Amino acid sequence: MMMLEELRQKENEFKSRLEQVGSFLKITEKEEELSALESKMNAPDFWNDKDSAQETIAAVSSCRNIINPFRKMETSLEDFATALDLAAEDEDFVSEAEGLLDGLSAELDKLEIVSFLSGRFDRNNF
């Protein structure tokens, strides 16, 4: 069984890794892009140019495919932090926090791999 301090170190490590992924994936810029695309979709003449509309919808999907897993990971990390706060008050929660750790670690590993594979040479446009 891990000690609370070890779990806090993992939390800090995960926060740092997630911050790096967010920077690499340019999450803030993707959210701004998504907002602009959604505004474009709300225009009354959006469907007048079917090809352009389909490109916009594809771009929206692409943005969401990047943003949503990142935000989900943030929520999972917040849940882990909450479990650690509870564990600090009651040792019975340490095992619950440990249980979240494996899933959190796997989720973050997967997000990092996806972020590494999302470079410009991985989209058939080299």
Solvent accessible surface area in square Angstrom, and as a share of the most:
residue,aa,sasa,rsa
1,M,170,0.76
2,M,52,0.23
3,M,134,0.60
4,L,48,0.24
5,E,113,0.51
6,E,73,0.33
7,L,0,0.00
8,R,66,0.24
9,Q,109,0.48
10,K,66,0.28
11,E,8,0.04
12,N,91,0.47
13,E,72,0.32
14,F,3,0.01
15,K,98,0.41
16,S,57,0.37
17,R,45,0.16
18,L,10,0.05
19,E,131,0.59
20,Q,119,0.53
21,V,7,0.04
22,G,10,0.10
23,S,81,0.53
24,F,110,0.46
25,L,15,0.07
26,K,120,0.51
27,I,8,0.04
28,T,87,0.50
29,E,95,0.42
30,K,45,0.19
31,E,58,0.26
32,E,111,0.50
33,E,73,0.33
34,L,24,0.12
35,S,64,0.41
36,A,63,0.49
37,L,25,0.12
38,E,58,0.26
39,S,72,0.46
40,K,101,0.43
41,M,63,0.28
42,N,125,0.64
43,A,39,0.30
44,P,145,0.91
45,D,81,0.42
46,F,20,0.08
47,W,150,0.53
48,N,125,0.64
49,D,82,0.42
50,K,130,0.55
51,D,99,0.51
52,S,40,0.26
53,A,1,0.01
54,Q,95,0.42
55,E,124,0.56
56,T,4,0.02
57,I,66,0.33
58,A,62,0.48
59,A,31,0.24
60,V,5,0.03
61,S,53,0.34
62,S,55,0.35
63,C,2,0.01
64,R,105,0.38
65,N,103,0.53
66,I,28,0.14
67,I,10,0.05
68,N,88,0.45
69,P,57,0.36
70,F,13,0.05
71,R,86,0.32
72,K,127,0.54
73,M,0,0.00
74,E,53,0.24
75,T,74,0.43
76,S,27,0.17
77,L,11,0.05
78,E,111,0.50
79,D,76,0.40
80,F,0,0.00
81,A,20,0.16
82,T,75,0.43
83,A,4,0.03
84,L,0,0.00
85,D,74,0.38
86,L,72,0.36
87,A,3,0.02
88,A,63,0.49
89,E,149,0.67
90,D,61,0.32
91,E,135,0.61
92,D,115,0.59
93,F,62,0.26
94,V,8,0.05
95,S,64,0.41
96,E,91,0.41
97,A,0,0.00
98,E,40,0.18
99,G,54,0.52
100,L,70,0.35
101,L,16,0.08
102,D,109,0.57
103,G,44,0.42
104,L,6,0.03
105,S,33,0.22
106,A,61,0.48
107,E,45,0.20
108,L,0,0.00
109,D,61,0.31
110,K,142,0.60
111,L,12,0.06
112,E,30,0.13
113,I,100,0.51
114,V,78,0.45
115,S,0,0.00
116,F,134,0.56
117,L,113,0.56
118,S,28,0.18
119,G,27,0.26
120,R,157,0.57
121,F,118,0.49
122,D,82,0.42
123,R,133,0.49
124,N,139,0.71
125,N,97,0.50
126,F,178,0.74
